[in-house]
């Protein structure tokens, strides 16, 4: 899933303006869009984006997401 460019740009703007030292995305992170979103925020919370069904994590999706996160740049501030 490709994100509209506005979404990452808005996250970067919010992160720069936030009074809190950290910004998190709590929904919508998948192995396919993680490279676009991770550099925009300090934390991500994942669940449905890496599930194989309602109760189970898909190990392949989890590994792919972790690899993307490992090589993503630090958040832009």
C-alpha positions in Angstrom: 0.0 0.0 0.0 1.5 3.3 -1.1 0.7 6.3 1.1 -0.2 9.7 -0.2 2.9 11.9 0.2 0.8 14.3 2.3 0.6 11.7 5.2 4.4 11.4 5.9 4.9 15.1 5.3 2.2 15.9 7.9 3.7 13.5 10.4 7.1 15.2 10.0 5.4 18.6 10.6 3.6 17.4 13.6 6.7 15.8 15.0 8.7 19.1 14.6 5.9 21.1 16.3 5.0 18.7 19.1 5.8 19.9 22.6 6.3 16.2 23.6 9.7 14.8 22.7 8.1 11.8 21.0 5.4 11.0 18.4 3.9 7.6 17.7 1.7 6.1 15.1 -0.6 3.5 16.6 -2.4 2.2 13.5 -1.8 1.3 9.9 1.9 0.3 10.0 2.6 -2.6 7.7 5.8 -4.0 6.2 4.8 -2.3 2.9 4.4 1.2 4.2 6.9 1.2 7.2 9.7 2.7 5.2 7.6 5.8 4.5 6.2 6.2 8.1 9.0 5.1 10.4 11.3 8.1 9.6 8.5 10.4 10.5 7.8 9.3 14.0 9.6 8.1 17.2 7.5 5.1 17.9 5.2 2.7 16.1 2.6 0.3 17.6 1.7 -2.5 15.4 -0.9 -5.3 15.5 -3.3 -5.7 12.6 -0.7 -4.8 10.0 1.3 -7.9 10.9 -1.5 -10.4 11.8 -2.4 -13.4 9.8 -5.8 -13.4 11.5 -7.4 -11.8 14.5 -5.5 -13.9 17.0 -2.1 -14.6 15.4 0.9 -12.6 14.3 2.3 -13.6 10.9 6.0 -14.3 11.5 7.0 -13.4 8.0 5.3 -10.0 8.1 6.9 -9.4 11.5 10.4 -10.2 10.2 9.9 -8.0 7.2 8.7 -5.1 9.3 11.7 -5.5 11.7 14.1 -5.4 8.8 12.6 -2.2 7.4 12.7 -0.6 10.9 16.3 -1.6 11.4 17.4 0.3 8.3 15.1 3.3 8.5 16.6 6.7 9.3 16.0 8.5 12.6 12.9 10.8 12.7 13.3 14.1 10.9 13.1 17.0 13.4 
